[in-house]
């Protein structure tokens, strides 16, 4: 008696066979399809987000391999980072030991899930053999002018005790009385206010001045922005996120002289037409002039110190510097303020305050009793609500000297001719600060020498390895004299090593290249191999990485290309962002107590469910009831094969019968449909195809002793269809059917005949079955004796095609009746032409009359099997007494049930 299918009984066996046969090993000499899931951070265990990501890539990689592709499908570990330090601290161990333990556990889980990786290419970012190349690349970037070392006001997480890149700071809503908000202040644009928090620990982020290392990603701002238009394989959501993050803005730069400082302040504006409305100049607290003033003015210094650490920078606070700036067009003296609402990293860090035409300038001016000058008014002369509210739209210039009466757009063009004005493009994107004041990361290969300055560590001395870990507050590297104290590579005098480590996003910005040649000792990657294999064909990961990892890999590819190390400037061709797995409407999370362990329901049941529940890019809800359907499908497929394999010899026939043709053709239709679904990552539809074929094979066998050739072909196809999703089950089915070799290496099923109209054919049969069900239900027919299906006369198909192709601006009926074949049927044809004219916008392609008749003849057994009635299929006639023929239409046969 069958015990049913259990992947646990067969998992180890098939894993050992796959490993022995080298099924997932990519040939270095081939040009493989490169399928990659974003490698995981080594947290210690897989969560459902990992499982969904890696099941998508694994199913696709297996499918492409069965289609004959050589496939590169590697896996590695994003192993550096502060969480490992924190976990080690909590467990009284060191980050290396903790990370190695996590990797072992996660790899075991991946193998038990049936993920087919080329483990010979495994990379781990925390080992010297990998991070040596981080350091080598840092040096090449430095030599090419892509690295800066500068004092900067940076984001600081007091809990993590480290710097955060701008993209690692997230905005959260907070109550107005949030204790983290000084004096309960909140954003002027949000009643509850917002607070900037660390992306890892959600601690409110402050600001500090620190010496930092930067990659000058801004050198590539324009190219990174423009290149997004060519990324057709990326979602518009990710591309728009990157556009917004890069923040390209076209406008003008206006220079205001500050006589007392013998200097000028450049203000960027997108509304040059409002320049005559400028009544003050506002500087960001981090602006060079603000810093210079603060060095001499205690009041300004106190204000700058106060707002630097304030996560809420959108209020109306500010301080008058006592300086004035000369308006370049009017010659008026304008007061100069340092204001919190002006951001260091937007535009030039200076604003020409135009309170009559900008919301923030208006709020600031009212708070500081500054004047308001109208420079633009509505073209139609309608009233505005000035001075209570600014007028922010385009219009006609007023109070603007020689430009009065010009439309805003024309004025913006003309004003560019002024001496103090020039066209400009600014970017929100700022250089990537890579310095982190933590232990568990790549040491930056720099020595600080009092005589020589910053000196790069020679290539021969790489890697600069991390010392033994010591528990301490702050940066553990600072506490290691053995690590810090060294000699200058240039002059040989005592010097100090740099104790900052690199942002872990450096590790993941090029790891896809290391997979191509993981054992290479002469370079970070084989350039020739990379040029042949890149871009990555398919890359799968979360959309939350849009402005971090996915932007950095694009920057790295361009930088490497300019260094002559790579020819490819866009590293990923097709990007797929998997949706979220929800439980009770919320994202699964340990902290929320709603996480489901991937193995709780069994590896293959989980794989099958996460792919069948929704399109990979959509969120879906995890429910035990729906998961059970995935389990049931495996058992149904297993029993279907098992029952046939264990049959008596007479339980299959060698002679062909007419109804066998439908199964043969439906197999071809299924191959066409499921191949397209796999190729387009529509795994949920592929699973529906598997369900449908399973039902059809069961019905076919129940209707009559199966004709063994198409039936066995169907079972073999079923084993291969399900194998990419449930690989252990696929191997069991393939073996039970007596097939040679492994299903993982088997050829994908091919149709005996092409089925270009498979969708139309399936829909026609499905709709007609539904129609028969509806008639029997409405009329109350429990046991029909006969079902008659009458297919329309050929001239109706001709009329239908003429109507579909007809000019919608001319009379459709006339165009249809102008066809001799149609008009020969007189009044009946005219009536039908009128029906077609009314339905014209919705006329879809239909099968030709011979194929429709043939299809119903082949499928008649389905009606017999379901309704227990004999079935008559015939072509309608033009006999006036043929009432059914009068009702029959192309794609909709007339039905009579006796």
LINPETA-V39765 format. One line per field, one symbol per residue. ss: DSSP state (2 for helix, 1 for strand, 0 for the rest). phi: phi as a letter, one per 20 degrees, with the letter a starting at -180 (. if undefined). psi: psi as a letter, one per 40 degrees, with the letter a starting at -180 (. if undefined). A space follows every 50 residues. Layout:
ss->???
phi->???
psi->???
This chain:
ss->00000022222222222222200000000000111110011000000222 22222222222222220000110001110002222222220000222222 22222222222200000022201100022222222222222220001111 11111110000111022211111000000002220000000001111100 00011111111111102222222222222200000222222222220011 11111111222011111110022222200111100002222222000222 22222222000000000111111111000000111111100000000001 11100000222222222000000001100000000000000000011000 22200012222222200000111111000001101100000010011110 00111100222000000000000002222022221110000001111000 11022220002222222000000000222222200111111022200022 22222222222200000000011111100011100110000000000000 00222222222200000001100222222222222222222222200022 21100000022222222222222222222000222222222222222222 22200112222222222222222000222222222200000022200000 00000002222222222222222222222000000111111002222222 22222000000222222002222002222222222222222200000022 222222222222222220011111100000002222201001011110
phi->.femecfffdgffffffgffemgdeeffeedffedbdgfefeeobfdffg ffgfffffffffffffeoffcdcebbcedepfgfffffffdlcdgfffff fffgfffgfffffnfedeffdgccfeegfefgfgfffgfffffenecccb fbecfceffflbfcfgfeddecfbffdgffeglmfbffdbgenccecffe dmfgedccebfceceefffdgffffffffeefedffffffffgfffmfce abddedfdgfdlbddedebecgfegfefcadcdfgefgfffffffddfff ffffffefeefeddedfacfenecdeffddmfedfdddcffeegdcmdmc cefcffcbfffffffffdlefccfcccgfemffddfefcfedefadfblc lfegnffgffffffffeffecbfbcdcfgcgefdfceceeafffecdedf eenecffggfeeefeffffcfaemegffedfffffbdffednegbcffdf degfffgeebffefgfbfefdeafbeffffffeefgfcccafffegddgf efffffffffffenebeeddeceddcdffeedclncfgbgfemdfdfgef dngfffgfffeefaggeefbeecffffffffffgfffffgfgfffeffgf ebddeecgfffffffffffffffffffffdmefffgffffffffffffff fffagffffffffffffffffeffecfffgfffffffmeemdffdfffgc ffcfcfdfffffffffffffffgfffffeneecfebddddeffgffffff ffffefffedffgfffffefffffdlffffffffffffegfdfegcffff ffffffffegffffffdmcfcddbefdefgeeffffefcgmbffccdd
psi->hheahhdddeddddddddddefdehhhdeigihhhhihiiigediiiddd ddddddddddddddddeeihhhgiiahgeiidddddddddefaidddddd ddddddddddddeehgigeeehiheeidddeddddddddddddeeehihi hihihhhddefiihideehihiiiideheehhfeiiheehdeiihhihdd efhhhaiihihihihgdddeddddddeddegdeiidddddddddddfhhh bihhhhigddefiihhhhiegdeedeeheihhiideidddddddeehddd ddddddedehehfeaeiihheeiiihhedeeihhihihhdehidehbeei hhhgdeehdddddddddefiihhhehiideeiiifiediiheiibhiiff beeheiidddddddeeeidehiiihiidhiihhehhfidgihhhgihhhd deahhihideeiihiiiihhhiiahdddegddddhaihddeeiiihihei iiheeddeeeddddddgdeheeidihdddddddiihdhhhiieeedecdd ddddddddddddeeeiehehehdhhhhiaihihfeihhhddeeehhhded eidddddddddediideiiihhiddddddddddddddddddddddeiide eiieiiideddddddddddddddddddddefgdddddddddddddddddd dddihihddddddddddddddedddgddddddddddeeiiaiddeiiiii idiigdfdddddddddddddddddddddefhdgidihhhhiiiddddddd ddddeiheeihdddddeehddddeebddddddddddddeddehiiiiidd ddddddddedddddddefiihhhihiiehdegdddddiihegiihhh.
